[in-house]
Amino acid sequence: MFIDRPDIPPGIKIAAQIRPEPSEDDLAFIKQMGVDYVVLWTDGEHASYEYYASRRELFARAGLTVYGFGSSSVHNQPDITLGLENRDAKIEEYKQHLRNLGKAGIPYTTYAHMANGIWSTEREATRGGASARAFNLEKATEGHWAGTVYKAPLSHGRTYSEDEIWDNFEYFIRQVVPVAEEAGVKIGIHPDDPPVPELGGIPRCIFGSFEGYKRAMEMADSPNVGLCLCVGCWLEGGAWMGKDVLETIKYFGERNKLFKVHFRNVSQPLPYFVETFLDDGYMDMYQVMRAMREVNFDGVAIADHIPMMANDHRIGTAFSIGYMKALLERANAEFAGQ
């Protein structure tokens, strides 16, 4: 059912998200932070068994374990989400992505079901003037993914119904589950970002709420399909999500459906938010780490969408991962002996 990886112990693991072609400085930076795991992304041109295996070997030589690998070519694909002409070819590409990962011994991949990308408005300043992503629903006009721009009011020429989005997800997941199980690869599904009811004429009705996720997990009915829980997206949604992030971690964590966590904070819920530092948003992030520990979360957590500190992305990464390590140490101490 799952890849046997004795080098991946149980418990919460903090990972760094990094490019698959790292410099020596990149590798040293990760090790110097005390991180042992990485998650990687590539494009369809490189999404082969040979490339995945070569990256696993490269990072292993540096003492790092590749926990997950995503391909932007089969992520946020309107062909799949909207049932467009190229749908079957994209699903076959996704299945081959899973087979390649399994053969290379990489146990996890992230998938998102957004048809018109991640929507943002102009970047804004968060604490100390650090540049950060923002979203204001009143000003939102376009989404982006992998170099494609999707424009309002109708990103794909017409308005789609919720039933269409659900039917297309079911068509996709029914074909993907047997391959994921055979390959031994876990699929963590990322929330819609931002999780608003509709953008560009397309409902965000599945991965924009607790009930949508619950129904999707029941539809998939597989131990290999679960959540890539982006805490930031859940905080963006606020009351729109149906249950808060702590209730969500408890429900899906107790059912072994949490595979990966994107650990980030935002200023306030929709309709307008700015991404901020872990200690500067409206959520007490220790409560999130504690909830993960309480359900014995067994995957990786990454720092994600980090505000830019002093024009050097490594500074924000180091701050965020250091903060996460401290929260995890505190949570592990609280639950020691239980």
N, C-alpha and C positions, 0 to 999 in steps of 0.2 A: 504493500500500500504506500509506504514512504521509503525514501532512500535511506539506507543504513549509513549513518554518519557518526561513528563513535567519537570523532573529533569535535562534535557539537554537543556539549553537555546540557543538561536540563537547566531551567531557570531563565531569568531575564538577561538578555545579552544586548549590550549597547554596540551599535554598528555605525560606521562612517559611510556616507554615500559619496562615491568618488568616481571619477572618470575611469574607464577600463584600460586606458593607456597612461598609467601614472608615471610621474617622474620619480627619481630617487628621493627628492625632497618630499613629495607627496607621501611616499611609503614611510619615510622617517617621521613625518608629522603625525601620521596615524599611530604609529607605535609609541611615539613619545607621549601621546595623550593616554596611553594605556588601553587602547582599543584593539581587539583581536579579530573583529569581523567587519566585512565590507559588503555593501550592496551596490550593484552596477547597472548601468543602462547602456544600450547600444541601439543602432538602427537596423533596418531589415537587411542591409547589405552585409552586415557582419554577424547576423543571427544564425550561426552555424554551429554544429557540434565541435568542429575543430577550433573555432574561435572561443567558444565557451570553455573548452578544456584547456586551451592555452592560457586564458585569463586565470583559471583556477590554479594552474601550475605557477604562473608568474607571482600571484599574491602569496601562494603557499611558501615560495622561496623567501619571502619577506616575513614569514611567520603570521600571515593573515589568512583567514578563512572566508571564501566567498559564500555568503549565505543565500543571496538572491540575485537574480539577473532578469532585467526587463528589456523588452524590445519596443521602441516607440512605434514601429511599423504595425504592431497589432494591439495598440493601446489607444483608447479614445478614438475608435474608428467609426465614422458615420456609416460606412458600408455595413458593418455589423449591427450597430445600434438602430439604424433606420431601415435595414433590409434593402439596401440598394443593389444595383446590378452586380457589383463585385463581391457581394457578401460571401458566397460559397468559397471563392478563392481566398478571401481573408481568413475565413474559419480554417481552411486547410493550412494556411500559413501559420496560424496560431497553434494548431495541433502539432505541426512540425517543430515549432519553437519548444513546445513541451517535451517532445521526444528528444530533441537535442540537449535540453537541460538535463533530463533524466540520464541520458547516456554519459554526459559530462560529470555526473554526480553532484549537480547543484539542486538543492531541495525545494526552492521557492521562487515564485515570480509574482509580480503585482499586475493586476488588470484593472482598467477603469472603463466604464460604459458610457462616457460622455460623447455625444455626437458632434458637438461644436466647441470643444476645448474648454480651457480654463479662462474664465472672464475676470478681468481686473480693470480698474481705472488708473489714473496717473499715480505713480509712486508718491508716497508722503513721508514726512519725517516722524519717526518715533523717538524714544528717549534719547536726549542729547543730540538730536539732529540726524540720527542714523536713518539711512534711506531704507524704506520698507514697502512691500506690496500693499495696496489698498483696494477696496471695492466699495463703490457707492451705487446702489441700485438705481438711483435717479439719474445717474450720469453714464451708466454702462451702455456701451455701444458695440463691443466686439469681444470675441474670445480667440484664443490662440492655442495651437498645438503643433509641435514639430514643424514650424515654419509656415503653417497654414493659418490664415486669418479668416474668422467667421463673423459676418456682419449682421447686426440687427437691421430691420425688424424681423426678417425671415432668413435665417442663415442657409436654409435649404429649399427655398422657394415656396414653401407652404407650411401650414400648421399641422403638426402631427398629434395624434391622440395618445392618451396613456395606454390604451389597449394595444396600440401598435408597438410601443416601446416594450411593453411586457411580452408580447408575442415574439418579438425579435430577440429578446434576452432568452426566452425559453428555447427558441430554435438554436441559439448559440450554445447554451449551457448543456443541453441534452447531448450534443455532439462532443463537447469538450471533456465532460466528466470521465467517460471511459478511458480516454487517452491520458488524462492526468493521473488517474488511478493506476493504469498500467505502467506509466513512466515513473511513478513515485514522487510526483511533484505537487506541492501545495500551491493553490492559487488564492491570493488575498485580494479581495475586491475593494478598491479605493472609493471613498464617497465622492459624490459630485461636488465640484468646487467652482463657484459657491453653490450651496444646496438650496437654491430658490425654486419655487414651483415650476417656473418656465423661463427659458432664455432663447431668443431667436426663433420662437415658434415651436420649440421642442420641450416637452415636459421633462423634468428631472424627478420622476415619480418613483424610481426604484431605489437608487442609492443616495437619496436625499432625505431619508427619514428612518426611524427605527422600524416602523411597520413594513416599509419597503424592503429593508434588509432581511427582516424576519421571513417575509414571504419568499424572497429570493433564495435564502438558505434552505428553506423547506423545499422549494422547487428543485434546487440542485441536488439535495439529498445525498451528499457525499462528504466523507471526512477530509477529502482533498480540497474542498472549496470552503473558504472562510473569509475573514475580514482583514484587510489592511486598514486598520482603524486610524484615520487621520484625526487626531484630537483637535487640530486647528479647524478643520472643516466642521466637526461636530459643534465646536464652540461658535463658529460663524453662524450656524443654523439656529442655535439657541432653542427657544420654545418650538420652533417649526419642526424640530427633529422628533418630537413626540416623547422622548425620554432623554434625560441629560447624559453626559458622557460617563459618569460613574455608574449609573444604572445600566448603561449599554455595555460597559466593560464587565459588569457582574453577570448580565444575562448571557452574552456570547462567550465570555471567558469560562463560565461554568459548563458550557457545552463544547469546549475545545474548538471554538470557532475564531479565536484571535490568533493570527499568524504573524502579524507585523504591526507596529505602532509608529505613526509619525507624531513625534512629540513636539508640539508647538502651541503657542498662545496667541490670542488676539485681543484687541482693545475692548471690543463689545460685540454683541450679536448683530446680525443683519437687521435693517437694510444697509448698514454702513459699518465697515470695520477697517482697522489697520493692523497688519501683522506686527507683533512686537517681540521683545525678549521674553524668555521663559518666566522671569520674575517680575514682569511689568504689564501683564495682561489681566483680564478680569477673572481668570481661573487660578486657584491655588494648585500649582502643578504637583506639589507633594501628594495631594489627595488623588491625583491621577496615578502617580507611581505606586501609591499605597494600594489602590484598587487593583492595579495590575498584579502586584505581589500577592494580594489576598486571594485571587483566583488562580494563582500559580501559573501566570502567563509564561509560556515556554518559548517565545520567539525573540525577535530582535526589535529594538526601538532605535529610531534615528532622529537626529535633529534635522529639521526641514524648514525651508523658506526662511532662512535666517536673515535678519536685517544686516545691512552692510556696516561694519564697524571700521572706522579709520581707513576706508577705501581698500581694505584687505579682507577677503572673504575668510581667510584662515583664522583671523582674530575672533570673529563671531562664532565660527565652528568650535574653536577651542573653548570659548566661554560657555557655549551651549552644552557641549559634551561634558565639560567639567561639572556644570550644574546638574546634569542628568546623573552623572556618577555619584555625586553627593546625595541626591535624592534616593537613588537606588541603595546606597550603603545604609542610609537611615531606615528605609523600608525593610531591608533584609534584617537589620538589627531588631526592629520592632517585632518581626515575625520569627525570630530565631527560637528554635526549640518547640515551635507549634506543629 
